[in-house]
């Protein structure tokens, strides 16, 4: 497809990174990397929130971000579609290659980035409009002219919500339960067929049953999308993620700066962590 | 040993009965009664005004008062149709100026640059302005519009009322926009909305009930203002001509209540009742809209 054509141009940079971040990611085929996040430094004002975190995200896989609170995993995730631009004082140093294009390049419009890299948030946040309009929203934004009903149904089916809402598409999205709202948000995000779907602790506000449904959904979604998920829950990462990136907080230089400790195939990382810090965290010695 | 045991068994049941004459119970009763009385007393002015107006003005409310012009001094009959039209026209002008002005300013304050110096200063100014004695708005519009145009006019009246309405509209709209949940705003950005799209498609529709409430309250206040109109629209016994002095309910009440003619005094009472009912209905509308908020 056209994606591969643009990717080959990016190959040089991706290869360079693959070599630079040798820890654990060597088994990732550089060509499969859809999105390559090379965060050197992320600041909020004077506060250095994240440093030295190179996270390649592979196509049609789920990449999990785990780590203790305040380790910057959400910050890194939100940098990938430039959501952090909304926060005053935010500065990103580094590059995020998306199909060979650095999305922090001056020429790049963050709005266009967000239309191609979808996001599901921690709190379910449907718009105060009908279920149908929630899903159609992104399509209308992109001036979609085709069969809207079909697209909406496809997205709702994709989010495993269709059967529950097909008779009440006119109801307000806020009238749904928390788990349904979150799946509605997923439907809204995938309706425009973004290349990448970012999920920032999508289950943290949900009960275990809804969490299970969303997890099953994620595994289905990776067939069509590239998914990156931040999770607080190591078991969740183990259940759904193909690749896992472990972040930790560095308090040695006075601040609380998050950084990537190691990254690798999930099974490998959990069974055989390379770093002592990872071992300690996985064994629950700190959190 | 046995002494100790008997001491242990002597267990006093706590007294759970009401002690209404204990000092702390008395205090509670007295204070509760006091707050209840004050709450009742707070309602007395409104109801006594309403009853008075219904009694004095109610009998003069006929169909005629709504469409007729005021009668001359010693005549009977007549009405204040021109004053109703004048009030509606000037409040309409004021709304046309203050609503877009206030909402656009509120968007800047609440969303675009809430932390900026301009926003802080503007917000402070609006708060001060909302406490501005209304007569000063009249004096200002007199100097800025009446002297410039060379005549009292409905336009000047509308502008004076707009000055009074802007802060109310602006502050309530700002509040309504800030009340839109942050996650919803983030979702809009996350979907790839430009700031303008997020505002028009997501934030404003949710904020609209709150904004309308503010607008209606501002309109209700403006409709009853007298002082600013004395300096700007003055009064007229004829139908509305926007470039000339214009009648309004509030100024009609002020003028006629001081006249020595019973017919005019009756008209003033009737006009008062109409004005109060107008404000009352506007308040009910704003409450109904405010309650419809879904978020």
Interface residues (C-beta under 8 A of the other chain):
Chain A: X81 X83 X86 X88 X111 X112 X113 X114 X115 X116 X118 X119 X121 X123 X125 X126 X127 X128 X129 X137 X138 X141 X142 X172 X174 X185 X188 X189 X192
Chain B: X115 X181 X183 X184 X186 X187 X188 X189 X190 X191 X192 X193 X194 X197 X201 X202 X205 X206 X294 X295
